[in-house]
């Protein structure tokens, strides 16, 4: 599937640990280019979970467009990381 690189609302970088079903939001950016740079950085440097600070076990990183509904609900009023 081709990514939507012209989303006016922004992008969120989420991860999914191996053997877990849920996606967890880790960071959000305004442009697709910024999202790619952040995702590459997360691949290079080990990250920790925001919930309980354990090292992530084989995370798979995703770039997901922010929807209009999330934008209206105020996703940019929250902390971006």
mmJSON file of the N, C-alpha and C atoms, coordinates in Angstrom:
{"data_MODEL":{"atom_site":{
"group_PDB":["ATOM","ATOM","ATOM","ATOM","ATOM","ATOM","ATOM","ATOM","ATOM","ATOM","ATOM","ATOM","ATOM","ATOM","ATOM","ATOM","ATOM","ATOM","ATOM","ATOM","ATOM","ATOM","ATOM","ATOM","ATOM","ATOM","ATOM","ATOM","ATOM","ATOM","ATOM","ATOM","ATOM","ATOM","ATOM","ATOM","ATOM","ATOM","ATOM","ATOM","ATOM","ATOM","ATOM","ATOM","ATOM","ATOM","ATOM","ATOM","ATOM","ATOM","ATOM","ATOM","ATOM","ATOM","ATOM","ATOM","ATOM","ATOM","ATOM","ATOM","ATOM","ATOM","ATOM","ATOM","ATOM","ATOM","ATOM","ATOM","ATOM","ATOM","ATOM","ATOM","ATOM","ATOM","ATOM","ATOM","ATOM","ATOM","ATOM","ATOM","ATOM","ATOM","ATOM","ATOM","ATOM","ATOM","ATOM","ATOM","ATOM","ATOM","ATOM","ATOM","ATOM","ATOM","ATOM","ATOM","ATOM","ATOM","ATOM","ATOM","ATOM","ATOM","ATOM","ATOM","ATOM","ATOM","ATOM","ATOM","ATOM","ATOM","ATOM","ATOM","ATOM","ATOM","ATOM","ATOM","ATOM","ATOM","ATOM","ATOM","ATOM","ATOM","ATOM","ATOM","ATOM","ATOM","ATOM","ATOM","ATOM","ATOM","ATOM","ATOM","ATOM","ATOM","ATOM","ATOM","ATOM","ATOM","ATOM","ATOM","ATOM","ATOM","ATOM","ATOM","ATOM","ATOM","ATOM","ATOM","ATOM","ATOM","ATOM","ATOM","ATOM","ATOM","ATOM","ATOM","ATOM","ATOM","ATOM","ATOM","ATOM","ATOM","ATOM","ATOM","ATOM","ATOM","ATOM","ATOM","ATOM","ATOM","ATOM","ATOM","ATOM","ATOM","ATOM","ATOM","ATOM","ATOM","ATOM","ATOM","ATOM","ATOM","ATOM","ATOM","ATOM","ATOM","ATOM","ATOM","ATOM","ATOM","ATOM","ATOM","ATOM","ATOM","ATOM","ATOM","ATOM","ATOM","ATOM","ATOM","ATOM","ATOM","ATOM","ATOM","ATOM","ATOM","ATOM","ATOM","ATOM","ATOM","ATOM","ATOM","ATOM","ATOM","ATOM","ATOM","ATOM","ATOM","ATOM","ATOM","ATOM","ATOM","ATOM","ATOM","ATOM","ATOM","ATOM","ATOM","ATOM","ATOM","ATOM","ATOM","ATOM","ATOM","ATOM","ATOM","ATOM","ATOM","ATOM","ATOM","ATOM","ATOM","ATOM"],
"id":[1,2,3,4,5,6,7,8,9,10,11,12,13,14,15,16,17,18,19,20,21,22,23,24,25,26,27,28,29,30,31,32,33,34,35,36,37,38,39,40,41,42,43,44,45,46,47,48,49,50,51,52,53,54,55,56,57,58,59,60,61,62,63,64,65,66,67,68,69,70,71,72,73,74,75,76,77,78,79,80,81,82,83,84,85,86,87,88,89,90,91,92,93,94,95,96,97,98,99,100,101,102,103,104,105,106,107,108,109,110,111,112,113,114,115,116,117,118,119,120,121,122,123,124,125,126,127,128,129,130,131,132,133,134,135,136,137,138,139,140,141,142,143,144,145,146,147,148,149,150,151,152,153,154,155,156,157,158,159,160,161,162,163,164,165,166,167,168,169,170,171,172,173,174,175,176,177,178,179,180,181,182,183,184,185,186,187,188,189,190,191,192,193,194,195,196,197,198,199,200,201,202,203,204,205,206,207,208,209,210,211,212,213,214,215,216,217,218,219,220,221,222,223,224,225,226,227,228,229,230,231,232,233,234,235,236,237,238,239,240,241,242,243],
"type_symbol":["N","C","C","N","C","C","N","C","C","N","C","C","N","C","C","N","C","C","N","C","C","N","C","C","N","C","C","N","C","C","N","C","C","N","C","C","N","C","C","N","C","C","N","C","C","N","C","C","N","C","C","N","C","C","N","C","C","N","C","C","N","C","C","N","C","C","N","C","C","N","C","C","N","C","C","N","C","C","N","C","C","N","C","C","N","C","C","N","C","C","N","C","C","N","C","C","N","C","C","N","C","C","N","C","C","N","C","C","N","C","C","N","C","C","N","C","C","N","C","C","N","C","C","N","C","C","N","C","C","N","C","C","N","C","C","N","C","C","N","C","C","N","C","C","N","C","C","N","C","C","N","C","C","N","C","C","N","C","C","N","C","C","N","C","C","N","C","C","N","C","C","N","C","C","N","C","C","N","C","C","N","C","C","N","C","C","N","C","C","N","C","C","N","C","C","N","C","C","N","C","C","N","C","C","N","C","C","N","C","C","N","C","C","N","C","C","N","C","C","N","C","C","N","C","C","N","C","C","N","C","C","N","C","C","N","C","C","N","C","C","N","C","C"],
"label_atom_id":["N","CA","C","N","CA","C","N","CA","C","N","CA","C","N","CA","C","N","CA","C","N","CA","C","N","CA","C","N","CA","C","N","CA","C","N","CA","C","N","CA","C","N","CA","C","N","CA","C","N","CA","C","N","CA","C","N","CA","C","N","CA","C","N","CA","C","N","CA","C","N","CA","C","N","CA","C","N","CA","C","N","CA","C","N","CA","C","N","CA","C","N","CA","C","N","CA","C","N","CA","C","N","CA","C","N","CA","C","N","CA","C","N","CA","C","N","CA","C","N","CA","C","N","CA","C","N","CA","C","N","CA","C","N","CA","C","N","CA","C","N","CA","C","N","CA","C","N","CA","C","N","CA","C","N","CA","C","N","CA","C","N","CA","C","N","CA","C","N","CA","C","N","CA","C","N","CA","C","N","CA","C","N","CA","C","N","CA","C","N","CA","C","N","CA","C","N","CA","C","N","CA","C","N","CA","C","N","CA","C","N","CA","C","N","CA","C","N","CA","C","N","CA","C","N","CA","C","N","CA","C","N","CA","C","N","CA","C","N","CA","C","N","CA","C","N","CA","C","N","CA","C","N","CA","C","N","CA","C","N","CA","C","N","CA","C","N","CA","C","N","CA","C","N","CA","C","N","CA","C","N","CA","C"],
"label_alt_id":[null,null,null,null,null,null,null,null,null,null,null,null,null,null,null,null,null,null,null,null,null,null,null,null,null,null,null,null,null,null,null,null,null,null,null,null,null,null,null,null,null,null,null,null,null,null,null,null,null,null,null,null,null,null,null,null,null,null,null,null,null,null,null,null,null,null,null,null,null,null,null,null,null,null,null,null,null,null,null,null,null,null,null,null,null,null,null,null,null,null,null,null,null,null,null,null,null,null,null,null,null,null,null,null,null,null,null,null,null,null,null,null,null,null,null,null,null,null,null,null,null,null,null,null,null,null,null,null,null,null,null,null,null,null,null,null,null,null,null,null,null,null,null,null,null,null,null,null,null,null,null,null,null,null,null,null,null,null,null,null,null,null,null,null,null,null,null,null,null,null,null,null,null,null,null,null,null,null,null,null,null,null,null,null,null,null,null,null,null,null,null,null,null,null,null,null,null,null,null,null,null,null,null,null,null,null,null,null,null,null,null,null,null,null,null,null,null,null,null,null,null,null,null,null,null,null,null,null,null,null,null,null,null,null,null,null,null,null,null,null,null,null,null],
"label_comp_id":["UNK","UNK","UNK","UNK","UNK","UNK","UNK","UNK","UNK","UNK","UNK","UNK","UNK","UNK","UNK","UNK","UNK","UNK","UNK","UNK","UNK","UNK","UNK","UNK","UNK","UNK","UNK","UNK","UNK","UNK","UNK","UNK","UNK","UNK","UNK","UNK","UNK","UNK","UNK","UNK","UNK","UNK","UNK","UNK","UNK","UNK","UNK","UNK","UNK","UNK","UNK","UNK","UNK","UNK","UNK","UNK","UNK","UNK","UNK","UNK","UNK","UNK","UNK","UNK","UNK","UNK","UNK","UNK","UNK","UNK","UNK","UNK","UNK","UNK","UNK","UNK","UNK","UNK","UNK","UNK","UNK","UNK","UNK","UNK","UNK","UNK","UNK","UNK","UNK","UNK","UNK","UNK","UNK","UNK","UNK","UNK","UNK","UNK","UNK","UNK","UNK","UNK","UNK","UNK","UNK","UNK","UNK","UNK","UNK","UNK","UNK","UNK","UNK","UNK","UNK","UNK","UNK","UNK","UNK","UNK","UNK","UNK","UNK","UNK","UNK","UNK","UNK","UNK","UNK","UNK","UNK","UNK","UNK","UNK","UNK","UNK","UNK","UNK","UNK","UNK","UNK","UNK","UNK","UNK","UNK","UNK","UNK","UNK","UNK","UNK","UNK","UNK","UNK","UNK","UNK","UNK","UNK","UNK","UNK","UNK","UNK","UNK","UNK","UNK","UNK","UNK","UNK","UNK","UNK","UNK","UNK","UNK","UNK","UNK","UNK","UNK","UNK","UNK","UNK","UNK","UNK","UNK","UNK","UNK","UNK","UNK","UNK","UNK","UNK","UNK","UNK","UNK","UNK","UNK","UNK","UNK","UNK","UNK","UNK","UNK","UNK","UNK","UNK","UNK","UNK","UNK","UNK","UNK","UNK","UNK","UNK","UNK","UNK","UNK","UNK","UNK","UNK","UNK","UNK","UNK","UNK","UNK","UNK","UNK","UNK","UNK","UNK","UNK","UNK","UNK","UNK","UNK","UNK","UNK","UNK","UNK","UNK","UNK","UNK","UNK","UNK","UNK","UNK"],
"label_asym_id":["A","A","A","A","A","A","A","A","A","A","A","A","A","A","A","A","A","A","A","A","A","A","A","A","A","A","A","A","A","A","A","A","A","A","A","A","A","A","A","A","A","A","A","A","A","A","A","A","A","A","A","A","A","A","A","A","A","A","A","A","A","A","A","A","A","A","A","A","A","A","A","A","A","A","A","A","A","A","A","A","A","A","A","A","A","A","A","A","A","A","A","A","A","A","A","A","A","A","A","A","A","A","A","A","A","A","A","A","A","A","A","A","A","A","A","A","A","A","A","A","A","A","A","A","A","A","A","A","A","A","A","A","A","A","A","A","A","A","A","A","A","A","A","A","A","A","A","A","A","A","A","A","A","A","A","A","A","A","A","A","A","A","A","A","A","A","A","A","A","A","A","A","A","A","A","A","A","A","A","A","A","A","A","A","A","A","A","A","A","A","A","A","A","A","A","A","A","A","A","A","A","A","A","A","A","A","A","A","A","A","A","A","A","A","A","A","A","A","A","A","A","A","A","A","A","A","A","A","A","A","A","A","A","A","A","A","A","A","A","A","A","A","A"],
"label_entity_id":["1","1","1","1","1","1","1","1","1","1","1","1","1","1","1","1","1","1","1","1","1","1","1","1","1","1","1","1","1","1","1","1","1","1","1","1","1","1","1","1","1","1","1","1","1","1","1","1","1","1","1","1","1","1","1","1","1","1","1","1","1","1","1","1","1","1","1","1","1","1","1","1","1","1","1","1","1","1","1","1","1","1","1","1","1","1","1","1","1","1","1","1","1","1","1","1","1","1","1","1","1","1","1","1","1","1","1","1","1","1","1","1","1","1","1","1","1","1","1","1","1","1","1","1","1","1","1","1","1","1","1","1","1","1","1","1","1","1","1","1","1","1","1","1","1","1","1","1","1","1","1","1","1","1","1","1","1","1","1","1","1","1","1","1","1","1","1","1","1","1","1","1","1","1","1","1","1","1","1","1","1","1","1","1","1","1","1","1","1","1","1","1","1","1","1","1","1","1","1","1","1","1","1","1","1","1","1","1","1","1","1","1","1","1","1","1","1","1","1","1","1","1","1","1","1","1","1","1","1","1","1","1","1","1","1","1","1","1","1","1","1","1","1"],
"label_seq_id":[1,1,1,2,2,2,3,3,3,4,4,4,5,5,5,6,6,6,7,7,7,8,8,8,9,9,9,10,10,10,11,11,11,12,12,12,13,13,13,14,14,14,15,15,15,16,16,16,17,17,17,18,18,18,19,19,19,20,20,20,21,21,21,22,22,22,23,23,23,24,24,24,25,25,25,26,26,26,27,27,27,28,28,28,29,29,29,30,30,30,31,31,31,32,32,32,33,33,33,34,34,34,35,35,35,36,36,36,37,37,37,38,38,38,39,39,39,40,40,40,41,41,41,42,42,42,43,43,43,44,44,44,45,45,45,46,46,46,47,47,47,48,48,48,49,49,49,50,50,50,51,51,51,52,52,52,53,53,53,54,54,54,55,55,55,56,56,56,57,57,57,58,58,58,59,59,59,60,60,60,61,61,61,62,62,62,63,63,63,64,64,64,65,65,65,66,66,66,67,67,67,68,68,68,69,69,69,70,70,70,71,71,71,72,72,72,73,73,73,74,74,74,75,75,75,76,76,76,77,77,77,78,78,78,79,79,79,80,80,80,81,81,81],
"pdbx_PDB_ins_code":[null,null,null,null,null,null,null,null,null,null,null,null,null,null,null,null,null,null,null,null,null,null,null,null,null,null,null,null,null,null,null,null,null,null,null,null,null,null,null,null,null,null,null,null,null,null,null,null,null,null,null,null,null,null,null,null,null,null,null,null,null,null,null,null,null,null,null,null,null,null,null,null,null,null,null,null,null,null,null,null,null,null,null,null,null,null,null,null,null,null,null,null,null,null,null,null,null,null,null,null,null,null,null,null,null,null,null,null,null,null,null,null,null,null,null,null,null,null,null,null,null,null,null,null,null,null,null,null,null,null,null,null,null,null,null,null,null,null,null,null,null,null,null,null,null,null,null,null,null,null,null,null,null,null,null,null,null,null,null,null,null,null,null,null,null,null,null,null,null,null,null,null,null,null,null,null,null,null,null,null,null,null,null,null,null,null,null,null,null,null,null,null,null,null,null,null,null,null,null,null,null,null,null,null,null,null,null,null,null,null,null,null,null,null,null,null,null,null,null,null,null,null,null,null,null,null,null,null,null,null,null,null,null,null,null,null,null,null,null,null,null,null,null],
"Cartn_x":[0.835,0.0,0.887,0.599,1.376,0.983,1.967,1.625,1.085,0.21,-0.344,0.643,1.407,2.432,1.945,0.683,0.141,-1.02,-0.889,-1.936,-1.815,-2.865,-2.758,-2.772,-3.075,-3.233,-1.992,-1.074,0.137,0.204,1.218,1.473,1.858,1.525,1.962,2.808,3.865,4.745,4.356,3.929,3.466,4.352,4.35,5.083,4.194,4.596,3.919,5.006,4.99,5.989,5.652,6.67,6.465,5.501,4.56,3.559,2.519,2.366,1.316,0.483,-0.785,-1.692,-1.847,-1.697,-2.023,-0.886,-1.272,-0.326,-0.276,0.92,1.094,1.731,1.069,1.589,2.839,3.9,5.166,5.549,5.167,5.579,4.637,4.515,3.718,4.452,4.285,4.966,3.98,4.397,3.551,3.697,4.897,5.126,5.581,5.421,5.837,7.359,8.044,9.516,10.035,9.453,9.842,9.531,8.397,8.007,9.001,9.457,10.461,11.77,12.213,13.46,13.368,12.254,12.065,12.004,11.313,11.224,12.607,13.411,14.78,15.613,15.435,16.163,15.751,14.455,13.984,14.527,14.777,15.378,16.83,17.543,18.969,19.245,18.461,18.713,17.62,17.982,16.967,16.048,14.784,13.774,13.218,12.591,11.942,10.446,9.687,8.244,7.897,6.846,6.412,5.627,5.067,4.191,4.986,5.895,6.625,8.141,8.649,10.09,10.883,10.268,11.044,11.575,12.682,13.218,12.261,12.041,11.114,11.729,10.944,11.405,10.964,11.901,11.667,10.443,10.463,9.292,9.236,8.043,7.803,7.218,7.862,7.456,6.565,5.529,4.578,4.404,4.191,3.827,2.356,1.526,0.086,-0.397,-1.154,-1.686,-2.695,-2.661,-3.642,-4.94,-6.052,-7.334,-7.949,-8.939,-9.636,-10.338,-10.87,-11.55,-10.572,-9.367,-8.353,-7.929,-7.816,-7.445,-8.495,-9.784,-10.863,-10.923,-10.599,-10.62,-9.448,-8.477,-7.392,-6.125,-5.694,-4.471,-3.244,-3.261,-2.098,-2.063,-3.098,-3.079,-2.369,-2.157,-1.469,0.043,0.8,2.251,2.597,3.515,3.779,4.591,5.095,5.887,5.458],
"Cartn_y":[-1.174,0.0,1.248,2.171,3.396,4.371,4.966,5.889,7.215,7.818,9.13,10.18,10.774,11.738,13.179,13.398,14.761,14.925,14.383,14.498,15.861,16.694,18.026,18.042,16.919,16.89,16.4,15.717,15.242,13.721,13.211,11.779,11.383,10.158,9.637,8.395,8.254,7.108,6.169,4.969,3.989,2.755,1.973,0.712,-0.417,-1.618,-2.82,-3.817,-4.263,-5.233,-6.607,-7.438,-8.783,-9.528,-10.247,-11.059,-10.224,-8.952,-8.118,-7.539,-7.291,-6.84,-5.33,-4.641,-3.216,-2.344,-1.259,-0.243,0.841,1.275,2.293,3.524,4.68,5.932,6.341,6.664,7.026,8.479,9.01,10.36,10.851,12.164,12.718,13.889,14.02,15.06,15.73,16.849,17.582,17.083,16.631,16.239,14.786,14.222,12.837,12.717,13.733,13.716,13.65,14.449,14.394,13.019,12.448,11.134,10.064,10.131,9.16,9.294,10.551,10.766,10.232,10.463,9.984,8.463,7.871,6.407,5.791,6.389,5.898,6.015,7.108,7.285,6.21,5.907,4.879,3.504,3.255,1.982,1.888,3.001,2.995,2.927,3.639,3.73,2.997,2.162,1.411,2.343,2.012,2.819,2.073,2.823,2.235,2.521,1.677,1.839,3.074,3.791,4.962,4.564,3.374,2.946,2.495,1.533,1.007,1.004,1.687,1.902,0.616,-0.449,-1.634,-1.466,-2.134,-2.078,-2.781,-2.186,-2.762,-3.997,-5.056,-6.312,-6.419,-6.255,-6.346,-5.546,-4.224,-3.439,-3.269,-3.195,-2.853,-1.449,-0.53,0.872,1.157,1.97,2.338,3.854,4.402,5.802,5.813,6.412,6.41,7.853,8.173,9.533,9.848,11.081,11.541,11.825,11.343,11.518,12.873,13.248,14.506,14.483,13.329,13.192,13.407,12.815,13.019,14.48,15.104,16.511,17.384,17.116,17.869,17.64,16.422,16.1,16.739,17.275,18.023,17.242,16.435,15.647,16.549,17.748,18.622,19.424,19.341,19.994,19.126,17.863,16.959,17.03,16.37,16.324,15.47,15.906,15.162,13.888,13.616,12.391,11.693],
"Cartn_z":[0.0,0.0,0.0,-0.865,-0.987,0.127,0.816,1.908,1.38,2.167,1.843,2.329,1.402,1.813,1.794,1.479,1.438,2.413,3.592,4.6,5.286,5.288,5.879,7.406,8.049,9.498,10.244,9.574,10.214,10.257,10.961,11.016,12.432,12.795,14.084,13.835,14.62,14.529,15.666,15.295,16.263,16.175,17.239,17.21,17.695,17.282,17.725,18.093,19.333,19.765,19.211,19.129,18.628,19.555,18.973,19.682,20.422,20.091,20.674,19.537,19.814,18.76,18.677,19.796,19.816,19.277,18.612,18.17,19.238,19.594,20.62,19.979,20.14,19.578,20.345,19.613,20.236,19.962,18.807,18.416,17.324,17.152,16.059,15.416,14.094,13.326,12.373,11.804,10.863,9.426,9.031,7.639,7.553,6.359,6.119,6.173,5.695,5.717,7.156,8.046,9.459,10.049,9.682,10.198,9.762,8.517,8.04,8.8,9.043,9.773,11.203,11.857,13.225,13.254,12.288,12.221,12.008,11.135,10.925,12.192,12.936,14.191,15.203,15.257,16.182,15.814,14.517,14.096,14.553,14.472,14.811,16.303,17.089,18.523,19.291,20.248,20.996,21.777,21.784,22.46,23.655,24.558,25.726,25.659,26.298,26.351,27.171,26.763,27.525,28.763,28.744,29.825,31.048,30.86,32.02,31.841,30.831,30.606,30.365,29.853,29.5,28.08,27.767,26.415,25.473,24.323,23.362,22.721,22.612,22.053,20.602,19.704,18.266,17.819,18.012,17.602,16.083,15.569,14.175,14.179,13.448,13.451,12.255,12.476,11.433,11.411,10.209,10.046,9.643,10.489,10.271,10.147,9.093,8.956,10.063,10.539,11.513,10.767,11.284,10.616,10.971,10.185,10.429,11.786,12.175,13.46,14.617,14.533,15.57,15.631,14.465,14.4,15.092,14.816,15.437,16.943,17.372,18.806,19.564,18.845,19.494,19.722,18.743,18.91,19.06,18.467,18.539,19.84,20.656,21.957,22.999,22.685,23.605,23.372,24.218,24.086,22.863,21.973,20.744,20.929,22.109,22.31,23.557],
"occupancy":[1.0,1.0,1.0,1.0,1.0,1.0,1.0,1.0,1.0,1.0,1.0,1.0,1.0,1.0,1.0,1.0,1.0,1.0,1.0,1.0,1.0,1.0,1.0,1.0,1.0,1.0,1.0,1.0,1.0,1.0,1.0,1.0,1.0,1.0,1.0,1.0,1.0,1.0,1.0,1.0,1.0,1.0,1.0,1.0,1.0,1.0,1.0,1.0,1.0,1.0,1.0,1.0,1.0,1.0,1.0,1.0,1.0,1.0,1.0,1.0,1.0,1.0,1.0,1.0,1.0,1.0,1.0,1.0,1.0,1.0,1.0,1.0,1.0,1.0,1.0,1.0,1.0,1.0,1.0,1.0,1.0,1.0,1.0,1.0,1.0,1.0,1.0,1.0,1.0,1.0,1.0,1.0,1.0,1.0,1.0,1.0,1.0,1.0,1.0,1.0,1.0,1.0,1.0,1.0,1.0,1.0,1.0,1.0,1.0,1.0,1.0,1.0,1.0,1.0,1.0,1.0,1.0,1.0,1.0,1.0,1.0,1.0,1.0,1.0,1.0,1.0,1.0,1.0,1.0,1.0,1.0,1.0,1.0,1.0,1.0,1.0,1.0,1.0,1.0,1.0,1.0,1.0,1.0,1.0,1.0,1.0,1.0,1.0,1.0,1.0,1.0,1.0,1.0,1.0,1.0,1.0,1.0,1.0,1.0,1.0,1.0,1.0,1.0,1.0,1.0,1.0,1.0,1.0,1.0,1.0,1.0,1.0,1.0,1.0,1.0,1.0,1.0,1.0,1.0,1.0,1.0,1.0,1.0,1.0,1.0,1.0,1.0,1.0,1.0,1.0,1.0,1.0,1.0,1.0,1.0,1.0,1.0,1.0,1.0,1.0,1.0,1.0,1.0,1.0,1.0,1.0,1.0,1.0,1.0,1.0,1.0,1.0,1.0,1.0,1.0,1.0,1.0,1.0,1.0,1.0,1.0,1.0,1.0,1.0,1.0,1.0,1.0,1.0,1.0,1.0,1.0,1.0,1.0,1.0,1.0,1.0,1.0,1.0,1.0,1.0,1.0,1.0,1.0],
"B_iso_or_equiv":[0.0,0.0,0.0,0.0,0.0,0.0,0.0,0.0,0.0,0.0,0.0,0.0,0.0,0.0,0.0,0.0,0.0,0.0,0.0,0.0,0.0,0.0,0.0,0.0,0.0,0.0,0.0,0.0,0.0,0.0,0.0,0.0,0.0,0.0,0.0,0.0,0.0,0.0,0.0,0.0,0.0,0.0,0.0,0.0,0.0,0.0,0.0,0.0,0.0,0.0,0.0,0.0,0.0,0.0,0.0,0.0,0.0,0.0,0.0,0.0,0.0,0.0,0.0,0.0,0.0,0.0,0.0,0.0,0.0,0.0,0.0,0.0,0.0,0.0,0.0,0.0,0.0,0.0,0.0,0.0,0.0,0.0,0.0,0.0,0.0,0.0,0.0,0.0,0.0,0.0,0.0,0.0,0.0,0.0,0.0,0.0,0.0,0.0,0.0,0.0,0.0,0.0,0.0,0.0,0.0,0.0,0.0,0.0,0.0,0.0,0.0,0.0,0.0,0.0,0.0,0.0,0.0,0.0,0.0,0.0,0.0,0.0,0.0,0.0,0.0,0.0,0.0,0.0,0.0,0.0,0.0,0.0,0.0,0.0,0.0,0.0,0.0,0.0,0.0,0.0,0.0,0.0,0.0,0.0,0.0,0.0,0.0,0.0,0.0,0.0,0.0,0.0,0.0,0.0,0.0,0.0,0.0,0.0,0.0,0.0,0.0,0.0,0.0,0.0,0.0,0.0,0.0,0.0,0.0,0.0,0.0,0.0,0.0,0.0,0.0,0.0,0.0,0.0,0.0,0.0,0.0,0.0,0.0,0.0,0.0,0.0,0.0,0.0,0.0,0.0,0.0,0.0,0.0,0.0,0.0,0.0,0.0,0.0,0.0,0.0,0.0,0.0,0.0,0.0,0.0,0.0,0.0,0.0,0.0,0.0,0.0,0.0,0.0,0.0,0.0,0.0,0.0,0.0,0.0,0.0,0.0,0.0,0.0,0.0,0.0,0.0,0.0,0.0,0.0,0.0,0.0,0.0,0.0,0.0,0.0,0.0,0.0,0.0,0.0,0.0,0.0,0.0,0.0],
"pdbx_formal_charge":[null,null,null,null,null,null,null,null,null,null,null,null,null,null,null,null,null,null,null,null,null,null,null,null,null,null,null,null,null,null,null,null,null,null,null,null,null,null,null,null,null,null,null,null,null,null,null,null,null,null,null,null,null,null,null,null,null,null,null,null,null,null,null,null,null,null,null,null,null,null,null,null,null,null,null,null,null,null,null,null,null,null,null,null,null,null,null,null,null,null,null,null,null,null,null,null,null,null,null,null,null,null,null,null,null,null,null,null,null,null,null,null,null,null,null,null,null,null,null,null,null,null,null,null,null,null,null,null,null,null,null,null,null,null,null,null,null,null,null,null,null,null,null,null,null,null,null,null,null,null,null,null,null,null,null,null,null,null,null,null,null,null,null,null,null,null,null,null,null,null,null,null,null,null,null,null,null,null,null,null,null,null,null,null,null,null,null,null,null,null,null,null,null,null,null,null,null,null,null,null,null,null,null,null,null,null,null,null,null,null,null,null,null,null,null,null,null,null,null,null,null,null,null,null,null,null,null,null,null,null,null,null,null,null,null,null,null,null,null,null,null,null,null],
"auth_seq_id":[1,1,1,2,2,2,3,3,3,4,4,4,5,5,5,6,6,6,7,7,7,8,8,8,9,9,9,10,10,10,11,11,11,12,12,12,13,13,13,14,14,14,15,15,15,16,16,16,17,17,17,18,18,18,19,19,19,20,20,20,21,21,21,22,22,22,23,23,23,24,24,24,25,25,25,26,26,26,27,27,27,28,28,28,29,29,29,30,30,30,31,31,31,32,32,32,33,33,33,34,34,34,35,35,35,36,36,36,37,37,37,38,38,38,39,39,39,40,40,40,41,41,41,42,42,42,43,43,43,44,44,44,45,45,45,46,46,46,47,47,47,48,48,48,49,49,49,50,50,50,51,51,51,52,52,52,53,53,53,54,54,54,55,55,55,56,56,56,57,57,57,58,58,58,59,59,59,60,60,60,61,61,61,62,62,62,63,63,63,64,64,64,65,65,65,66,66,66,67,67,67,68,68,68,69,69,69,70,70,70,71,71,71,72,72,72,73,73,73,74,74,74,75,75,75,76,76,76,77,77,77,78,78,78,79,79,79,80,80,80,81,81,81],
"auth_comp_id":["UNK","UNK","UNK","UNK","UNK","UNK","UNK","UNK","UNK","UNK","UNK","UNK","UNK","UNK","UNK","UNK","UNK","UNK","UNK","UNK","UNK","UNK","UNK","UNK","UNK","UNK","UNK","UNK","UNK","UNK","UNK","UNK","UNK","UNK","UNK","UNK","UNK","UNK","UNK","UNK","UNK","UNK","UNK","UNK","UNK","UNK","UNK","UNK","UNK","UNK","UNK","UNK","UNK","UNK","UNK","UNK","UNK","UNK","UNK","UNK","UNK","UNK","UNK","UNK","UNK","UNK","UNK","UNK","UNK","UNK","UNK","UNK","UNK","UNK","UNK","UNK","UNK","UNK","UNK","UNK","UNK","UNK","UNK","UNK","UNK","UNK","UNK","UNK","UNK","UNK","UNK","UNK","UNK","UNK","UNK","UNK","UNK","UNK","UNK","UNK","UNK","UNK","UNK","UNK","UNK","UNK","UNK","UNK","UNK","UNK","UNK","UNK","UNK","UNK","UNK","UNK","UNK","UNK","UNK","UNK","UNK","UNK","UNK","UNK","UNK","UNK","UNK","UNK","UNK","UNK","UNK","UNK","UNK","UNK","UNK","UNK","UNK","UNK","UNK","UNK","UNK","UNK","UNK","UNK","UNK","UNK","UNK","UNK","UNK","UNK","UNK","UNK","UNK","UNK","UNK","UNK","UNK","UNK","UNK","UNK","UNK","UNK","UNK","UNK","UNK","UNK","UNK","UNK","UNK","UNK","UNK","UNK","UNK","UNK","UNK","UNK","UNK","UNK","UNK","UNK","UNK","UNK","UNK","UNK","UNK","UNK","UNK","UNK","UNK","UNK","UNK","UNK","UNK","UNK","UNK","UNK","UNK","UNK","UNK","UNK","UNK","UNK","UNK","UNK","UNK","UNK","UNK","UNK","UNK","UNK","UNK","UNK","UNK","UNK","UNK","UNK","UNK","UNK","UNK","UNK","UNK","UNK","UNK","UNK","UNK","UNK","UNK","UNK","UNK","UNK","UNK","UNK","UNK","UNK","UNK","UNK","UNK","UNK","UNK","UNK","UNK","UNK","UNK"],
"auth_asym_id":["A","A","A","A","A","A","A","A","A","A","A","A","A","A","A","A","A","A","A","A","A","A","A","A","A","A","A","A","A","A","A","A","A","A","A","A","A","A","A","A","A","A","A","A","A","A","A","A","A","A","A","A","A","A","A","A","A","A","A","A","A","A","A","A","A","A","A","A","A","A","A","A","A","A","A","A","A","A","A","A","A","A","A","A","A","A","A","A","A","A","A","A","A","A","A","A","A","A","A","A","A","A","A","A","A","A","A","A","A","A","A","A","A","A","A","A","A","A","A","A","A","A","A","A","A","A","A","A","A","A","A","A","A","A","A","A","A","A","A","A","A","A","A","A","A","A","A","A","A","A","A","A","A","A","A","A","A","A","A","A","A","A","A","A","A","A","A","A","A","A","A","A","A","A","A","A","A","A","A","A","A","A","A","A","A","A","A","A","A","A","A","A","A","A","A","A","A","A","A","A","A","A","A","A","A","A","A","A","A","A","A","A","A","A","A","A","A","A","A","A","A","A","A","A","A","A","A","A","A","A","A","A","A","A","A","A","A","A","A","A","A","A","A"],
"auth_atom_id":["N","CA","C","N","CA","C","N","CA","C","N","CA","C","N","CA","C","N","CA","C","N","CA","C","N","CA","C","N","CA","C","N","CA","C","N","CA","C","N","CA","C","N","CA","C","N","CA","C","N","CA","C","N","CA","C","N","CA","C","N","CA","C","N","CA","C","N","CA","C","N","CA","C","N","CA","C","N","CA","C","N","CA","C","N","CA","C","N","CA","C","N","CA","C","N","CA","C","N","CA","C","N","CA","C","N","CA","C","N","CA","C","N","CA","C","N","CA","C","N","CA","C","N","CA","C","N","CA","C","N","CA","C","N","CA","C","N","CA","C","N","CA","C","N","CA","C","N","CA","C","N","CA","C","N","CA","C","N","CA","C","N","CA","C","N","CA","C","N","CA","C","N","CA","C","N","CA","C","N","CA","C","N","CA","C","N","CA","C","N","CA","C","N","CA","C","N","CA","C","N","CA","C","N","CA","C","N","CA","C","N","CA","C","N","CA","C","N","CA","C","N","CA","C","N","CA","C","N","CA","C","N","CA","C","N","CA","C","N","CA","C","N","CA","C","N","CA","C","N","CA","C","N","CA","C","N","CA","C","N","CA","C","N","CA","C","N","CA","C","N","CA","C","N","CA","C","N","CA","C","N","CA","C"],
"pdbx_PDB_model_num":[1,1,1,1,1,1,1,1,1,1,1,1,1,1,1,1,1,1,1,1,1,1,1,1,1,1,1,1,1,1,1,1,1,1,1,1,1,1,1,1,1,1,1,1,1,1,1,1,1,1,1,1,1,1,1,1,1,1,1,1,1,1,1,1,1,1,1,1,1,1,1,1,1,1,1,1,1,1,1,1,1,1,1,1,1,1,1,1,1,1,1,1,1,1,1,1,1,1,1,1,1,1,1,1,1,1,1,1,1,1,1,1,1,1,1,1,1,1,1,1,1,1,1,1,1,1,1,1,1,1,1,1,1,1,1,1,1,1,1,1,1,1,1,1,1,1,1,1,1,1,1,1,1,1,1,1,1,1,1,1,1,1,1,1,1,1,1,1,1,1,1,1,1,1,1,1,1,1,1,1,1,1,1,1,1,1,1,1,1,1,1,1,1,1,1,1,1,1,1,1,1,1,1,1,1,1,1,1,1,1,1,1,1,1,1,1,1,1,1,1,1,1,1,1,1,1,1,1,1,1,1,1,1,1,1,1,1,1,1,1,1,1,1]
}}}
